[in-house]
Amino acid sequence: MEFKYIIFEYMGCELPVIFSSVITHNDVAAGHLGNAVSAGEVLFLGTNIDADACYESNIIEVQCSGESTTLGLKSRPETDSKLIQRIFRKQWH
């Protein structure tokens, strides 16, 4: 499955929202508070994750790229990838 993302700035924090690629960035942004600061596509590598357990060998790597034509925003590949990856690591560690 392919995914898109938007990074919102809200109350001084950057928060990612990840969603299916069949939905437009604009539709997702319309339903959220805060300002969209970047957007694009996100690829998850090493996603052989058991929902009930996390193994060190299954750490997710994230690759952000592209842009949102509907929002007129580009991705920040390194910054956005690190932000999303950090959130996933906190969830499973």
C-alpha positions as a Markdown table, in Angstrom:
| # | Residue | x | y | z |
|---|---|---|---|---|
| 1 | Met | 0.0 | 0.0 | 0.0 |
| 2 | Glu | 1.2 | 3.5 | -0.8 |
| 3 | Phe | 1.0 | 6.3 | 1.6 |
| 4 | Lys | 1.1 | 10.1 | 1.6 |
| 5 | Tyr | 1.8 | 12.4 | 4.5 |
| 6 | Ile | 1.4 | 16.0 | 5.7 |
| 7 | Ile | 3.4 | 17.7 | 8.4 |
| 8 | Phe | 1.4 | 20.2 | 10.4 |
| 9 | Glu | 2.7 | 22.9 | 12.7 |
| 10 | Tyr | 0.4 | 23.2 | 15.7 |
| 11 | Met | 1.2 | 25.0 | 18.9 |
| 12 | Gly | 5.0 | 25.0 | 18.2 |
| 13 | Cys | 5.1 | 21.3 | 17.4 |
| 14 | Glu | 5.4 | 19.5 | 14.0 |
| 15 | Leu | 3.0 | 16.6 | 13.8 |
| 16 | Pro | 2.7 | 14.2 | 10.9 |
| 17 | Val | -0.5 | 12.8 | 9.5 |
| 18 | Ile | -0.1 | 9.6 | 7.3 |
| 19 | Phe | -2.9 | 8.4 | 5.0 |
| 20 | Ser | -3.7 | 6.3 | 2.0 |
| 21 | Ser | -2.5 | 7.5 | -1.4 |
| 22 | Val | -6.1 | 7.4 | -2.7 |
| 23 | Ile | -6.9 | 10.5 | -0.7 |
| 24 | Thr | -5.7 | 13.9 | -1.7 |
| 25 | His | -3.5 | 16.0 | 0.5 |
| 26 | Asn | -6.0 | 18.8 | 0.3 |
| 27 | Asp | -8.9 | 16.6 | 1.6 |
| 28 | Val | -6.8 | 15.7 | 4.7 |
| 29 | Ala | -5.5 | 19.2 | 5.3 |
| 30 | Ala | -9.1 | 20.5 | 5.3 |
| 31 | Gly | -10.0 | 18.5 | 8.4 |
| 32 | His | -7.0 | 19.5 | 10.6 |
| 33 | Leu | -6.0 | 22.3 | 12.8 |
| 34 | Gly | -2.6 | 24.0 | 12.3 |
| 35 | Asn | -0.7 | 25.0 | 9.2 |
| 36 | Ala | 0.6 | 22.4 | 6.8 |
| 37 | Val | 4.4 | 23.0 | 6.4 |
| 38 | Ser | 5.4 | 20.1 | 4.1 |
| 39 | Ala | 3.8 | 17.2 | 2.3 |
| 40 | Gly | 4.6 | 14.3 | 0.0 |
| 41 | Glu | 4.8 | 10.5 | -0.3 |
| 42 | Val | 6.2 | 8.2 | 2.4 |
| 43 | Leu | 7.7 | 4.8 | 1.9 |
| 44 | Phe | 8.2 | 2.4 | 4.9 |
| 45 | Leu | 11.0 | 0.0 | 4.7 |
| 46 | Gly | 11.4 | -3.0 | 7.0 |
| 47 | Thr | 7.7 | -3.1 | 7.8 |
| 48 | Asn | 7.6 | -6.8 | 8.8 |
| 49 | Ile | 6.3 | -5.7 | 12.2 |
| 50 | Asp | 4.4 | -8.1 | 14.5 |
| 51 | Ala | 1.7 | -5.9 | 16.1 |
| 52 | Asp | 2.2 | -7.7 | 19.4 |
| 53 | Ala | 6.0 | -7.5 | 19.6 |
| 54 | Cys | 8.8 | -5.4 | 18.3 |
| 55 | Tyr | 12.2 | -6.9 | 17.3 |
| 56 | Glu | 15.3 | -4.9 | 16.8 |
| 57 | Ser | 15.7 | -6.3 | 13.3 |
| 58 | Asn | 12.3 | -4.9 | 12.3 |
| 59 | Ile | 13.0 | -1.2 | 12.9 |
| 60 | Ile | 11.1 | 0.9 | 10.4 |
| 61 | Glu | 13.1 | 3.1 | 8.1 |
| 62 | Val | 11.2 | 5.9 | 6.5 |
| 63 | Gln | 11.8 | 7.7 | 3.2 |
| 64 | Cys | 9.8 | 10.8 | 2.4 |
| 65 | Ser | 9.8 | 12.4 | -1.0 |
| 66 | Gly | 7.8 | 14.3 | -3.6 |
| 67 | Glu | 5.3 | 17.1 | -3.1 |
| 68 | Ser | 1.6 | 17.9 | -2.8 |
| 69 | Thr | 0.3 | 19.6 | -5.9 |
| 70 | Thr | -3.1 | 20.2 | -4.2 |
| 71 | Leu | -1.4 | 22.1 | -1.3 |
| 72 | Gly | 1.5 | 23.5 | -3.2 |
| 73 | Leu | 4.0 | 22.1 | -0.7 |
| 74 | Lys | 7.2 | 20.1 | -1.1 |
| 75 | Ser | 8.5 | 17.4 | 1.1 |
| 76 | Arg | 11.6 | 18.0 | 3.3 |
| 77 | Pro | 13.0 | 14.5 | 2.7 |
| 78 | Glu | 15.6 | 14.3 | 5.5 |
| 79 | Thr | 13.6 | 16.3 | 8.1 |
| 80 | Asp | 10.2 | 14.7 | 7.5 |
| 81 | Ser | 11.7 | 11.2 | 7.3 |
| 82 | Lys | 13.5 | 11.6 | 10.7 |
| 83 | Leu | 10.3 | 13.0 | 12.3 |
| 84 | Ile | 8.1 | 10.1 | 11.2 |
| 85 | Gln | 10.7 | 7.5 | 12.0 |
| 86 | Arg | 11.2 | 8.9 | 15.5 |
| 87 | Ile | 7.5 | 8.6 | 16.2 |
| 88 | Phe | 7.4 | 5.0 | 15.0 |
| 89 | Arg | 10.4 | 4.1 | 17.1 |
| 90 | Lys | 8.7 | 5.6 | 20.2 |
| 91 | Gln | 5.6 | 3.5 | 19.5 |
| 92 | Trp | 7.4 | 0.2 | 19.3 |
| 93 | His | 10.3 | 0.6 | 21.8 |
